[in-house]
Amino acid sequence: ETVVSHFLSRKLYESAESRARRALAEYPDVPATPKLQSLLARALEKQGKKEEASGILKAPGEKHPAHGGGKR
């Protein structure tokens, strides 16, 4: 999560997207998932991929209501 934020702060949007996608693929059910999805959406928006970013932003509410995660 912090690496993705770092890439975003440095305007390295493709690197941020790549790192966020990799983290989400390898660790899909960690508590940081909603934050990673948000960062991924931001990276996508900065690259002009607004439609894809919109789809990512819908996902946190579906899988992690209230961003607190589901049942544990």
N, CA, C and O atoms as a Maestro MAE file, in Angstrom:
{
 s_m_m2io_version
 :::
 2.0.0
}

f_m_ct {
 s_m_title
 :::
 protein
 m_atom[288] {
  # First column is atom index #
  i_m_mmod_type
  r_m_x_coord
  r_m_y_coord
  r_m_z_coord
  i_m_residue_number
  s_m_chain_name
  s_m_pdb_residue_name
  s_m_pdb_atom_name
  i_m_atomic_number
  :::
  1 25 0.838 -1.191 0.000 1 A "GLU " " N  " 7
  2 3 0.000 0.000 0.000 1 A "GLU " " CA " 6
  3 2 0.877 1.246 0.000 1 A "GLU " " C  " 6
  4 15 0.625 2.168 -0.776 1 A "GLU " " O  " 8
  5 25 1.895 1.296 0.847 2 A "THR " " N  " 7
  6 3 2.741 2.483 0.891 2 A "THR " " CA " 6
  7 2 3.579 2.625 -0.374 2 A "THR " " C  " 6
  8 15 3.879 3.743 -0.793 2 A "THR " " O  " 8
  9 25 3.956 1.515 -0.982 3 A "VAL " " N  " 7
  10 3 4.720 1.580 -2.233 3 A "VAL " " CA " 6
  11 2 3.851 2.179 -3.332 3 A "VAL " " C  " 6
  12 15 4.318 3.009 -4.112 3 A "VAL " " O  " 8
  13 25 2.606 1.765 -3.395 4 A "VAL " " N  " 7
  14 3 1.685 2.299 -4.398 4 A "VAL " " CA " 6
  15 2 1.503 3.803 -4.174 4 A "VAL " " C  " 6
  16 15 1.522 4.580 -5.129 4 A "VAL " " O  " 8
  17 25 1.330 4.210 -2.927 5 A "SER " " N  " 7
  18 3 1.193 5.632 -2.607 5 A "SER " " CA " 6
  19 2 2.439 6.405 -3.026 5 A "SER " " C  " 6
  20 15 2.347 7.518 -3.543 5 A "SER " " O  " 8
  21 25 3.598 5.806 -2.798 6 A "HIS " " N  " 7
  22 3 4.858 6.443 -3.185 6 A "HIS " " CA " 6
  23 2 4.901 6.663 -4.698 6 A "HIS " " C  " 6
  24 15 5.237 7.754 -5.158 6 A "HIS " " O  " 8
  25 25 4.563 5.635 -5.468 7 A "PHE " " N  " 7
  26 3 4.561 5.773 -6.920 7 A "PHE " " CA " 6
  27 2 3.589 6.859 -7.366 7 A "PHE " " C  " 6
  28 15 3.898 7.633 -8.272 7 A "PHE " " O  " 8
  29 25 2.429 6.922 -6.741 8 A "LEU " " N  " 7
  30 3 1.453 7.957 -7.093 8 A "LEU " " CA " 6
  31 2 1.995 9.350 -6.788 8 A "LEU " " C  " 6
  32 15 1.811 10.280 -7.573 8 A "LEU " " O  " 8
  33 25 2.663 9.490 -5.644 9 A "SER " " N  " 7
  34 3 3.191 10.801 -5.281 9 A "SER " " CA " 6
  35 2 4.297 11.247 -6.235 9 A "SER " " C  " 6
  36 15 4.535 12.442 -6.409 9 A "SER " " O  " 8
  37 25 4.961 10.285 -6.841 10 A "ARG " " N  " 7
  38 3 6.034 10.577 -7.801 10 A "ARG " " CA " 6
  39 2 5.520 10.652 -9.245 10 A "ARG " " C  " 6
  40 15 6.296 10.803 -10.188 10 A "ARG " " O  " 8
  41 25 4.193 10.543 -9.392 11 A "LYS " " N  " 7
  42 3 3.531 10.577 -10.699 11 A "LYS " " CA " 6
  43 2 3.972 9.431 -11.609 11 A "LYS " " C  " 6
  44 15 4.024 9.574 -12.830 11 A "LYS " " O  " 8
  45 25 4.287 8.298 -10.995 12 A "LEU " " N  " 7
  46 3 4.632 7.085 -11.731 12 A "LEU " " CA " 6
  47 2 3.386 6.201 -11.751 12 A "LEU " " C  " 6
  48 15 3.319 5.174 -11.075 12 A "LEU " " O  " 8
  49 25 2.406 6.627 -12.542 13 A "TYR " " N  " 7
  50 3 1.086 6.012 -12.503 13 A "TYR " " CA " 6
  51 2 1.063 4.581 -13.012 13 A "TYR " " C  " 6
  52 15 0.334 3.749 -12.471 13 A "TYR " " O  " 8
  53 25 1.837 4.279 -14.031 14 A "GLU " " N  " 7
  54 3 1.879 2.903 -14.539 14 A "GLU " " CA " 6
  55 2 2.485 1.967 -13.507 14 A "GLU " " C  " 6
  56 15 2.020 0.839 -13.343 14 A "GLU " " O  " 8
  57 25 3.514 2.421 -12.813 15 A "SER " " N  " 7
  58 3 4.139 1.607 -11.770 15 A "SER " " CA " 6
  59 2 3.176 1.404 -10.605 15 A "SER " " C  " 6
  60 15 3.100 0.313 -10.041 15 A "SER " " O  " 8
  61 25 2.447 2.446 -10.250 16 A "ALA " " N  " 7
  62 3 1.458 2.346 -9.176 16 A "ALA " " CA " 6
  63 2 0.368 1.346 -9.553 16 A "ALA " " C  " 6
  64 15 -0.038 0.521 -8.735 16 A "ALA " " O  " 8
  65 25 -0.098 1.427 -10.791 17 A "GLU " " N  " 7
  66 3 -1.120 0.486 -11.258 17 A "GLU " " CA " 6
  67 2 -0.610 -0.943 -11.195 17 A "GLU " " C  " 6
  68 15 -1.297 -1.835 -10.697 17 A "GLU " " O  " 8
  69 25 0.583 -1.154 -11.696 18 A "SER " " N  " 7
  70 3 1.170 -2.494 -11.723 18 A "SER " " CA " 6
  71 2 1.321 -3.064 -10.317 18 A "SER " " C  " 6
  72 15 0.964 -4.215 -10.067 18 A "SER " " O  " 8
  73 25 1.849 -2.259 -9.405 19 A "ARG " " N  " 7
  74 3 2.070 -2.733 -8.029 19 A "ARG " " CA " 6
  75 2 0.753 -3.013 -7.325 19 A "ARG " " C  " 6
  76 15 0.635 -4.010 -6.612 19 A "ARG " " O  " 8
  77 25 -0.240 -2.148 -7.514 20 A "ALA " " N  " 7
  78 3 -1.543 -2.348 -6.881 20 A "ALA " " CA " 6
  79 2 -2.214 -3.614 -7.419 20 A "ALA " " C  " 6
  80 15 -2.766 -4.399 -6.648 20 A "ALA " " O  " 8
  81 25 -2.167 -3.812 -8.734 21 A "ARG " " N  " 7
  82 3 -2.774 -5.017 -9.327 21 A "ARG " " CA " 6
  83 2 -2.100 -6.282 -8.789 21 A "ARG " " C  " 6
  84 15 -2.762 -7.268 -8.466 21 A "ARG " " O  " 8
  85 25 -0.778 -6.229 -8.701 22 A "ARG " " N  " 7
  86 3 -0.045 -7.397 -8.215 22 A "ARG " " CA " 6
  87 2 -0.412 -7.707 -6.762 22 A "ARG " " C  " 6
  88 15 -0.643 -8.864 -6.409 22 A "ARG " " O  " 8
  89 25 -0.465 -6.679 -5.930 23 A "ALA " " N  " 7
  90 3 -0.818 -6.879 -4.519 23 A "ALA " " CA " 6
  91 2 -2.236 -7.424 -4.382 23 A "ALA " " C  " 6
  92 15 -2.483 -8.320 -3.574 23 A "ALA " " O  " 8
  93 25 -3.165 -6.888 -5.167 24 A "LEU " " N  " 7
  94 3 -4.548 -7.362 -5.101 24 A "LEU " " CA " 6
  95 2 -4.673 -8.800 -5.595 24 A "LEU " " C  " 6
  96 15 -5.483 -9.567 -5.075 24 A "LEU " " O  " 8
  97 25 -3.882 -9.163 -6.589 25 A "ALA " " N  " 7
  98 3 -3.930 -10.529 -7.118 25 A "ALA " " CA " 6
  99 2 -3.337 -11.529 -6.130 25 A "ALA " " C  " 6
  100 15 -3.867 -12.625 -5.953 25 A "ALA " " O  " 8
  101 25 -2.236 -11.146 -5.488 26 A "GLU " " N  " 7
  102 3 -1.555 -12.061 -4.572 26 A "GLU " " CA " 6
  103 2 -2.212 -12.123 -3.200 26 A "GLU " " C  " 6
  104 15 -2.168 -13.161 -2.540 26 A "GLU " " O  " 8
  105 25 -2.818 -11.027 -2.766 27 A "TYR " " N  " 7
  106 3 -3.425 -10.950 -1.431 27 A "TYR " " CA " 6
  107 2 -4.812 -10.329 -1.528 27 A "TYR " " C  " 6
  108 15 -5.011 -9.201 -1.077 27 A "TYR " " O  " 8
  109 25 -5.769 -11.041 -2.103 28 A "PRO " " N  " 7
  110 3 -7.087 -10.444 -2.375 28 A "PRO " " CA " 6
  111 2 -7.954 -10.172 -1.145 28 A "PRO " " C  " 6
  112 15 -8.863 -9.344 -1.217 28 A "PRO " " O  " 8
  113 25 -7.703 -10.835 -0.035 29 A "ASP " " N  " 7
  114 3 -8.607 -10.708 1.109 29 A "ASP " " CA " 6
  115 2 -7.964 -10.097 2.350 29 A "ASP " " C  " 6
  116 15 -8.364 -10.415 3.470 29 A "ASP " " O  " 8
  117 25 -6.985 -9.233 2.168 30 A "VAL " " N  " 7
  118 3 -6.362 -8.582 3.317 30 A "VAL " " CA " 6
  119 2 -7.152 -7.330 3.688 30 A "VAL " " C  " 6
  120 15 -7.878 -6.796 2.850 30 A "VAL " " O  " 8
  121 25 -7.028 -6.856 4.917 31 A "PRO " " N  " 7
  122 3 -7.771 -5.651 5.312 31 A "PRO " " CA " 6
  123 2 -7.453 -4.419 4.460 31 A "PRO " " C  " 6
  124 15 -8.274 -3.507 4.370 31 A "PRO " " O  " 8
  125 25 -6.293 -4.381 3.846 32 A "ALA " " N  " 7
  126 3 -5.904 -3.220 3.033 32 A "ALA " " CA " 6
  127 2 -6.515 -3.247 1.632 32 A "ALA " " C  " 6
  128 15 -6.267 -2.332 0.846 32 A "ALA " " O  " 8
  129 25 -7.295 -4.256 1.303 33 A "THR " " N  " 7
  130 3 -7.858 -4.377 -0.042 33 A "THR " " CA " 6
  131 2 -8.635 -3.134 -0.481 33 A "THR " " C  " 6
  132 15 -8.402 -2.653 -1.590 33 A "THR " " O  " 8
  133 25 -9.539 -2.595 0.324 34 A "PRO " " N  " 7
  134 3 -10.269 -1.397 -0.134 34 A "PRO " " CA " 6
  135 2 -9.345 -0.212 -0.420 34 A "PRO " " C  " 6
  136 15 -9.563 0.528 -1.380 34 A "PRO " " O  " 8
  137 25 -8.326 -0.033 0.402 35 A "LYS " " N  " 7
  138 3 -7.376 1.060 0.190 35 A "LYS " " CA " 6
  139 2 -6.592 0.835 -1.104 35 A "LYS " " C  " 6
  140 15 -6.384 1.769 -1.878 35 A "LYS " " O  " 8
  141 25 -6.158 -0.403 -1.336 36 A "LEU " " N  " 7
  142 3 -5.430 -0.723 -2.564 36 A "LEU " " CA " 6
  143 2 -6.301 -0.488 -3.792 36 A "LEU " " C  " 6
  144 15 -5.828 0.028 -4.804 36 A "LEU " " O  " 8
  145 25 -7.564 -0.863 -3.703 37 A "GLN " " N  " 7
  146 3 -8.476 -0.643 -4.823 37 A "GLN " " CA " 6
  147 2 -8.651 0.850 -5.086 37 A "GLN " " C  " 6
  148 15 -8.726 1.275 -6.239 37 A "GLN " " O  " 8
  149 25 -8.717 1.629 -4.041 38 A "SER " " N  " 7
  150 3 -8.838 3.072 -4.186 38 A "SER " " CA " 6
  151 2 -7.594 3.663 -4.850 38 A "SER " " C  " 6
  152 15 -7.695 4.512 -5.736 38 A "SER " " O  " 8
  153 25 -6.425 3.204 -4.411 39 A "LEU " " N  " 7
  154 3 -5.175 3.680 -5.010 39 A "LEU " " CA " 6
  155 2 -5.066 3.252 -6.469 39 A "LEU " " C  " 6
  156 15 -4.607 4.020 -7.315 39 A "LEU " " O  " 8
  157 25 -5.489 2.023 -6.761 40 A "LEU " " N  " 7
  158 3 -5.479 1.539 -8.137 40 A "LEU " " CA " 6
  159 2 -6.391 2.409 -8.998 40 A "LEU " " C  " 6
  160 15 -6.021 2.794 -10.106 40 A "LEU " " O  " 8
  161 25 -7.572 2.714 -8.493 41 A "ALA " " N  " 7
  162 3 -8.506 3.555 -9.240 41 A "ALA " " CA " 6
  163 2 -7.898 4.928 -9.502 41 A "ALA " " C  " 6
  164 15 -8.058 5.479 -10.591 41 A "ALA " " O  " 8
  165 25 -7.206 5.479 -8.519 42 A "ARG " " N  " 7
  166 3 -6.568 6.780 -8.698 42 A "ARG " " CA " 6
  167 2 -5.496 6.729 -9.782 42 A "ARG " " C  " 6
  168 15 -5.393 7.632 -10.611 42 A "ARG " " O  " 8
  169 25 -4.700 5.662 -9.765 43 A "ALA " " N  " 7
  170 3 -3.659 5.501 -10.789 43 A "ALA " " CA " 6
  171 2 -4.285 5.385 -12.175 43 A "ALA " " C  " 6
  172 15 -3.780 5.955 -13.143 43 A "ALA " " O  " 8
  173 25 -5.377 4.650 -12.263 44 A "LEU " " N  " 7
  174 3 -6.060 4.490 -13.545 44 A "LEU " " CA " 6
  175 2 -6.627 5.824 -14.039 44 A "LEU " " C  " 6
  176 15 -6.513 6.160 -15.217 44 A "LEU " " O  " 8
  177 25 -7.239 6.576 -13.120 45 A "GLU " " N  " 7
  178 3 -7.795 7.881 -13.496 45 A "GLU " " CA " 6
  179 2 -6.707 8.811 -14.017 45 A "GLU " " C  " 6
  180 15 -6.912 9.530 -14.995 45 A "GLU " " O  " 8
  181 25 -5.562 8.796 -13.367 46 A "LYS " " N  " 7
  182 3 -4.461 9.668 -13.779 46 A "LYS " " CA " 6
  183 2 -3.943 9.299 -15.166 46 A "LYS " " C  " 6
  184 15 -3.352 10.131 -15.854 46 A "LYS " " O  " 8
  185 25 -4.165 8.055 -15.574 47 A "GLN " " N  " 7
  186 3 -3.748 7.609 -16.903 47 A "GLN " " CA " 6
  187 2 -4.859 7.776 -17.932 47 A "GLN " " C  " 6
  188 15 -4.688 7.417 -19.097 47 A "GLN " " O  " 8
  189 25 -5.996 8.320 -17.506 48 A "GLY " " N  " 7
  190 3 -7.104 8.535 -18.419 48 A "GLY " " CA " 6
  191 2 -8.000 7.316 -18.595 48 A "GLY " " C  " 6
  192 15 -8.834 7.291 -19.501 48 A "GLY " " O  " 8
  193 25 -7.843 6.311 -17.751 49 A "LYS " " N  " 7
  194 3 -8.650 5.085 -17.825 49 A "LYS " " CA " 6
  195 2 -9.828 5.206 -16.859 49 A "LYS " " C  " 6
  196 15 -9.980 4.402 -15.939 49 A "LYS " " O  " 8
  197 25 -10.648 6.211 -17.084 50 A "LYS " " N  " 7
  198 3 -11.726 6.539 -16.150 50 A "LYS " " CA " 6
  199 2 -12.801 5.462 -16.037 50 A "LYS " " C  " 6
  200 15 -13.334 5.230 -14.952 50 A "LYS " " O  " 8
  201 25 -13.117 4.811 -17.137 51 A "GLU " " N  " 7
  202 3 -14.137 3.766 -17.108 51 A "GLU " " CA " 6
  203 2 -13.680 2.579 -16.255 51 A "GLU " " C  " 6
  204 15 -14.442 2.048 -15.446 51 A "GLU " " O  " 8
  205 25 -12.430 2.177 -16.451 52 A "GLU " " N  " 7
  206 3 -11.871 1.071 -15.665 52 A "GLU " " CA " 6
  207 2 -11.769 1.468 -14.191 52 A "GLU " " C  " 6
  208 15 -12.043 0.651 -13.312 52 A "GLU " " O  " 8
  209 25 -11.384 2.693 -13.917 53 A "ALA " " N  " 7
  210 3 -11.287 3.189 -12.541 53 A "ALA " " CA " 6
  211 2 -12.650 3.154 -11.866 53 A "ALA " " C  " 6
  212 15 -12.759 2.803 -10.691 53 A "ALA " " O  " 8
  213 25 -13.677 3.516 -12.604 54 A "SER " " N  " 7
  214 3 -15.028 3.506 -12.064 54 A "SER " " CA " 6
  215 2 -15.438 2.092 -11.645 54 A "SER " " C  " 6
  216 15 -16.073 1.909 -10.606 54 A "SER " " O  " 8
  217 25 -15.076 1.103 -12.447 55 A "GLY " " N  " 7
  218 3 -15.377 -0.290 -12.120 55 A "GLY " " CA " 6
  219 2 -14.649 -0.749 -10.874 55 A "GLY " " C  " 6
  220 15 -15.198 -1.508 -10.075 55 A "GLY " " O  " 8
  221 25 -13.425 -0.296 -10.704 56 A "ILE " " N  " 7
  222 3 -12.640 -0.652 -9.521 56 A "ILE " " CA " 6
  223 2 -13.257 -0.042 -8.275 56 A "ILE " " C  " 6
  224 15 -13.305 -0.681 -7.224 56 A "ILE " " O  " 8
  225 25 -13.727 1.189 -8.389 57 A "LEU " " N  " 7
  226 3 -14.295 1.880 -7.233 57 A "LEU " " CA " 6
  227 2 -15.590 1.239 -6.743 57 A "LEU " " C  " 6
  228 15 -15.934 1.366 -5.568 57 A "LEU " " O  " 8
  229 25 -16.304 0.559 -7.619 58 A "LYS " " N  " 7
  230 3 -17.529 -0.122 -7.204 58 A "LYS " " CA " 6
  231 2 -17.225 -1.379 -6.401 58 A "LYS " " C  " 6
  232 15 -18.030 -1.784 -5.562 58 A "LYS " " O  " 8
  233 25 -16.092 -1.995 -6.643 59 A "ALA " " N  " 7
  234 3 -15.739 -3.269 -6.015 59 A "ALA " " CA " 6
  235 2 -15.624 -3.225 -4.496 59 A "ALA " " C  " 6
  236 15 -16.082 -4.170 -3.854 59 A "ALA " " O  " 8
  237 25 -15.031 -2.172 -3.857 60 A "PRO " " N  " 7
  238 3 -14.886 -2.224 -2.401 60 A "PRO " " CA " 6
  239 2 -16.208 -2.373 -1.666 60 A "PRO " " C  " 6
  240 15 -16.289 -3.138 -0.706 60 A "PRO " " O  " 8
  241 25 -17.237 -1.667 -2.091 61 A "GLY " " N  " 7
  242 3 -18.523 -1.750 -1.424 61 A "GLY " " CA " 6
  243 2 -19.177 -3.106 -1.567 61 A "GLY " " C  " 6
  244 15 -19.924 -3.533 -0.686 61 A "GLY " " O  " 8
  245 25 -18.907 -3.787 -2.666 62 A "GLU " " N  " 7
  246 3 -19.511 -5.087 -2.897 62 A "GLU " " CA " 6
  247 2 -18.853 -6.155 -2.039 62 A "GLU " " C  " 6
  248 15 -19.541 -6.979 -1.436 62 A "GLU " " O  " 8
  249 25 -17.538 -6.149 -1.978 63 A "LYS " " N  " 7
  250 3 -16.840 -7.209 -1.256 63 A "LYS " " CA " 6
  251 2 -16.570 -6.846 0.188 63 A "LYS " " C  " 6
  252 15 -16.534 -7.726 1.049 63 A "LYS " " O  " 8
  253 25 -16.378 -5.562 0.473 64 A "HIS " " N  " 7
  254 3 -16.033 -5.122 1.824 64 A "HIS " " CA " 6
  255 2 -16.964 -4.005 2.248 64 A "HIS " " C  " 6
  256 15 -16.602 -2.832 2.157 64 A "HIS " " O  " 8
  257 25 -18.161 -4.349 2.713 65 A "PRO " " N  " 7
  258 3 -19.079 -3.302 3.115 65 A "PRO " " CA " 6
  259 2 -18.471 -2.421 4.216 65 A "PRO " " C  " 6
  260 15 -17.862 -2.929 5.157 65 A "PRO " " O  " 8
  261 25 -18.635 -1.137 4.094 66 A "ALA " " N  " 7
  262 3 -18.122 -0.158 5.065 66 A "ALA " " CA " 6
  263 2 -16.610 -0.237 5.205 66 A "ALA " " C  " 6
  264 15 -16.067 0.210 6.216 66 A "ALA " " O  " 8
  265 25 -15.923 -0.789 4.226 67 A "HIS " " N  " 7
  266 3 -14.465 -0.910 4.213 67 A "HIS " " CA " 6
  267 2 -13.904 -1.582 5.446 67 A "HIS " " C  " 6
  268 15 -12.707 -1.466 5.707 67 A "HIS " " O  " 8
  269 25 -14.726 -2.284 6.217 68 A "GLY " " N  " 7
  270 3 -14.229 -2.956 7.406 68 A "GLY " " CA " 6
  271 2 -13.963 -4.414 7.158 68 A "GLY " " C  " 6
  272 15 -13.545 -5.138 8.061 68 A "GLY " " O  " 8
  273 25 -14.199 -4.849 5.950 69 A "GLY " " N  " 7
  274 3 -14.012 -6.257 5.649 69 A "GLY " " CA " 6
  275 2 -15.283 -7.013 5.956 69 A "GLY " " C  " 6
  276 15 -16.228 -6.471 6.529 69 A "GLY " " O  " 8
  277 25 -15.289 -8.228 5.581 70 A "GLY " " N  " 7
  278 3 -16.458 -9.070 5.817 70 A "GLY " " CA " 6
  279 2 -16.295 -9.891 7.068 70 A "GLY " " C  " 6
  280 15 -15.688 -9.458 8.047 70 A "GLY " " O  " 8
  281 25 -16.844 -11.077 7.018 71 A "LYS " " N  " 7
  282 3 -16.723 -11.990 8.151 71 A "LYS " " CA " 6
  283 2 -15.302 -12.494 8.260 71 A "LYS " " C  " 6
  284 15 -14.624 -12.668 7.247 71 A "LYS " " O  " 8
  285 25 -14.863 -12.721 9.427 72 A "ARG " " N  " 7
  286 3 -13.517 -13.254 9.665 72 A "ARG " " CA " 6
  287 2 -13.594 -14.559 10.390 72 A "ARG " " C  " 6
  288 15 -12.562 -15.165 10.681 72 A "ARG " " O  " 8
  :::
 }
 m_bond[287] {
  # First column is bond index #
  i_m_from
  i_m_to
  i_m_order
  :::
  1 1 2 1
  2 2 3 1
  3 3 4 2
  4 3 5 1
  5 5 6 1
  6 6 7 1
  7 7 8 2
  8 7 9 1
  9 9 10 1
  10 10 11 1
  11 11 12 2
  12 11 13 1
  13 13 14 1
  14 14 15 1
  15 15 16 2
  16 15 17 1
  17 17 18 1
  18 18 19 1
  19 19 20 2
  20 19 21 1
  21 21 22 1
  22 22 23 1
  23 23 24 2
  24 23 25 1
  25 25 26 1
  26 26 27 1
  27 27 28 2
  28 27 29 1
  29 29 30 1
  30 30 31 1
  31 31 32 2
  32 31 33 1
  33 33 34 1
  34 34 35 1
  35 35 36 2
  36 35 37 1
  37 37 38 1
  38 38 39 1
  39 39 40 2
  40 39 41 1
  41 41 42 1
  42 42 43 1
  43 43 44 2
  44 43 45 1
  45 45 46 1
  46 46 47 1
  47 47 48 2
  48 47 49 1
  49 49 50 1
  50 50 51 1
  51 51 52 2
  52 51 53 1
  53 53 54 1
  54 54 55 1
  55 55 56 2
  56 55 57 1
  57 57 58 1
  58 58 59 1
  59 59 60 2
  60 59 61 1
  61 61 62 1
  62 62 63 1
  63 63 64 2
  64 63 65 1
  65 65 66 1
  66 66 67 1
  67 67 68 2
  68 67 69 1
  69 69 70 1
  70 70 71 1
  71 71 72 2
  72 71 73 1
  73 73 74 1
  74 74 75 1
  75 75 76 2
  76 75 77 1
  77 77 78 1
  78 78 79 1
  79 79 80 2
  80 79 81 1
  81 81 82 1
  82 82 83 1
  83 83 84 2
  84 83 85 1
  85 85 86 1
  86 86 87 1
  87 87 88 2
  88 87 89 1
  89 89 90 1
  90 90 91 1
  91 91 92 2
  92 91 93 1
  93 93 94 1
  94 94 95 1
  95 95 96 2
  96 95 97 1
  97 97 98 1
  98 98 99 1
  99 99 100 2
  100 99 101 1
  101 101 102 1
  102 102 103 1
  103 103 104 2
  104 103 105 1
  105 105 106 1
  106 106 107 1
  107 107 108 2
  108 107 109 1
  109 109 110 1
  110 110 111 1
  111 111 112 2
  112 111 113 1
  113 113 114 1
  114 114 115 1
  115 115 116 2
  116 115 117 1
  117 117 118 1
  118 118 119 1
  119 119 120 2
  120 119 121 1
  121 121 122 1
  122 122 123 1
  123 123 124 2
  124 123 125 1
  125 125 126 1
  126 126 127 1
  127 127 128 2
  128 127 129 1
  129 129 130 1
  130 130 131 1
  131 131 132 2
  132 131 133 1
  133 133 134 1
  134 134 135 1
  135 135 136 2
  136 135 137 1
  137 137 138 1
  138 138 139 1
  139 139 140 2
  140 139 141 1
  141 141 142 1
  142 142 143 1
  143 143 144 2
  144 143 145 1
  145 145 146 1
  146 146 147 1
  147 147 148 2
  148 147 149 1
  149 149 150 1
  150 150 151 1
  151 151 152 2
  152 151 153 1
  153 153 154 1
  154 154 155 1
  155 155 156 2
  156 155 157 1
  157 157 158 1
  158 158 159 1
  159 159 160 2
  160 159 161 1
  161 161 162 1
  162 162 163 1
  163 163 164 2
  164 163 165 1
  165 165 166 1
  166 166 167 1
  167 167 168 2
  168 167 169 1
  169 169 170 1
  170 170 171 1
  171 171 172 2
  172 171 173 1
  173 173 174 1
  174 174 175 1
  175 175 176 2
  176 175 177 1
  177 177 178 1
  178 178 179 1
  179 179 180 2
  180 179 181 1
  181 181 182 1
  182 182 183 1
  183 183 184 2
  184 183 185 1
  185 185 186 1
  186 186 187 1
  187 187 188 2
  188 187 189 1
  189 189 190 1
  190 190 191 1
  191 191 192 2
  192 191 193 1
  193 193 194 1
  194 194 195 1
  195 195 196 2
  196 195 197 1
  197 197 198 1
  198 198 199 1
  199 199 200 2
  200 199 201 1
  201 201 202 1
  202 202 203 1
  203 203 204 2
  204 203 205 1
  205 205 206 1
  206 206 207 1
  207 207 208 2
  208 207 209 1
  209 209 210 1
  210 210 211 1
  211 211 212 2
  212 211 213 1
  213 213 214 1
  214 214 215 1
  215 215 216 2
  216 215 217 1
  217 217 218 1
  218 218 219 1
  219 219 220 2
  220 219 221 1
  221 221 222 1
  222 222 223 1
  223 223 224 2
  224 223 225 1
  225 225 226 1
  226 226 227 1
  227 227 228 2
  228 227 229 1
  229 229 230 1
  230 230 231 1
  231 231 232 2
  232 231 233 1
  233 233 234 1
  234 234 235 1
  235 235 236 2
  236 235 237 1
  237 237 238 1
  238 238 239 1
  239 239 240 2
  240 239 241 1
  241 241 242 1
  242 242 243 1
  243 243 244 2
  244 243 245 1
  245 245 246 1
  246 246 247 1
  247 247 248 2
  248 247 249 1
  249 249 250 1
  250 250 251 1
  251 251 252 2
  252 251 253 1
  253 253 254 1
  254 254 255 1
  255 255 256 2
  256 255 257 1
  257 257 258 1
  258 258 259 1
  259 259 260 2
  260 259 261 1
  261 261 262 1
  262 262 263 1
  263 263 264 2
  264 263 265 1
  265 265 266 1
  266 266 267 1
  267 267 268 2
  268 267 269 1
  269 269 270 1
  270 270 271 1
  271 271 272 2
  272 271 273 1
  273 273 274 1
  274 274 275 1
  275 275 276 2
  276 275 277 1
  277 277 278 1
  278 278 279 1
  279 279 280 2
  280 279 281 1
  281 281 282 1
  282 282 283 1
  283 283 284 2
  284 283 285 1
  285 285 286 1
  286 286 287 1
  287 287 288 2
  :::
 }
}
